[in-house]
């Protein structure tokens, strides 16, 4: 297990070093003289520490490497990789921003899991430009998945690569992907990087500072939501930027396997026929229309302004990005309820988005209808289908189990945070939901929409919830089963 953990840690060290070099160049040419000083040196030290840890783990792993990786070993490797990445990703925040270890770990895990919840209430006064870049890059790496990146770069993991890939990629299906996992992973990363580059170019063309454009392209395509400004996207107050970011949030919330299938087959059929995508677009369209009408009074009955903010809010919550352009807590109660519902639903399977996933929502709806139909016609065989394909009973069981565990995790987290912090149930529920669903915004917050005021225990609960949600529970919960550790 040390070899994959060491390889990923080494890679993170190199990524930290890249941010340090970028900081040196920015300071050398006085591009951002107002930046908080000391970031490049701090990142350089953090890079050296992380590379050292990774090199030792990699060397140890090579000496004790096995020829193949079993499913059980791959499950453990995925869990250890994410834990190690979270710890190493926190080192720059501890050294550069002088954050406490718990705060730094929360920020790092929030970045890697693309949750976007933060403990920083003053970004400009806390983070240097190199640290801002690292914070954004952390989300971009976590978006497509550090395990997927490992499988792409180190394809010689053998059969274990398949298990590691499936243990990390969210959702129940992977449509249109190559049978070779390493090729699939590499193809997904190329698509991911290409779309990110396009968004960078568009944002720069719309007048956003190149540095901010790079950071926001990273955090949009990862559906992470970390911003370089305390006011988030609202800082620019630009309708063109709002709509552009909204479109790319929706793009990132779609199954990347569909993009690959369309490119490989040179046809849009795989996209047009996809049931989950149709459901995703239908939910987004209805939610945008309802929200536009619901917030019209708040925007002086200006239909275009209301649509601009509604389109953005639906995009940010369905994709689990968490950017802000409007104070959603000031919305009418029915619209706030709609927002919470969108947080539960999330994006598509095989995307960078969080939540339950639209595919599971569709399957649960069809399964429920089949059960109702069986109630008054018990002799009729009901087959649940996604499009033209019958869904295996094992997948339906997985979906049901996921939903039960998902709701249980939210319930346990709500009770725990409420007990530890003495908060109201709605506030504790919002904090838990944003972590488990990897969303970012915490509805029903009492003051600021961040975790700065929470205690260390609550932040550690949040770290556990974010990792559980990102790995969709079973990868981590399997480690708690005694039989997992028996040979």
C-alpha angles and dihedrals in degrees: 000000000000094000099063091039090050093047094052092044090050089050091051089051090055090048090052089050090052090055090048091053090047088053092051091052092048091050094042093056093037091235092149108021091165093063121118105265127236100043099117095051092046091050091047091055091045090050092052092050093047094046089049092052091047094047092051093047092046093049091048091047094052091054092052100033121138124216094245138016120233123217090255092051091047090053091053091045092054091051093047092046093055092045093048092045091051092051095045092044088057095057095082090052092051094048100033104035097025091232120164115261091251093049091046092049091050092050092046096048090044088055097046093046088045090233095134097206109140143196092204115099096173109042098173092048096044108037130055119217093261090052091048088052091049091048090053095042089051089061093045091053091046093047099072088026134261090236091053088050090051092051090049096049098035104038093162093085088104123208090347090071090070092052093046091049093051092044091059107031109088124233138040103270139034110208124201097000128141117261091235106081096206091053090047093050093048092047091051091051092051091052091046093050093045094053090045090054091050091053091049090055094048094049091050090049089053091057103265115144110261092239092050090044092055093047094046093046087054093050096041097053091045088049085229103127102209108149134194089228131063089225091052115207090343087075091078095045089204123145091202092054091045093053093043093051090045092054093049091047089056090046090053091048093060123092106271089211088071091057091050092046091052093049094045094047094037087225137102092218093100088055098041093049097046110117095200092053091050090051091046093052092044092052091047093049095048093044092049092050094048093045092047090056092042096054098040093104090051090056097046093260091294102151096197093049091047091049091048092055095038092051090050094046093050090048095048094047100040091047091042089230098132102207116153132222099149139027099258092182087069091059120107115276095253091054092047088052089052089052091052089049090053089051089056093047099046124169137311128304111262092031132106091251127108133219130079090307127241092253091061092045090054093047093048091049092050092045091051091050090050090053091050090050091050090053094069097025105037094165095059116094110228117202118195111221137187102207106315096336123095112231116235116244089235091061091048089052090050091051092050092047091048092053092049093049091044093054092042091053091052091048094049092045092049092052092044096050092043090052095045098043100028090232129153116268094249092053092046090046091052093050092049095044093052091052099043093044093042089233110137105214114083110211118216091030114168100219124345120015095242141078098248094112096047122103126250094259092054091048090053089049086052091051091053091046093050093051092046091051095045093050090040095242104271097079092058098031090056088066090063093059110096092215089062090070096048118096 
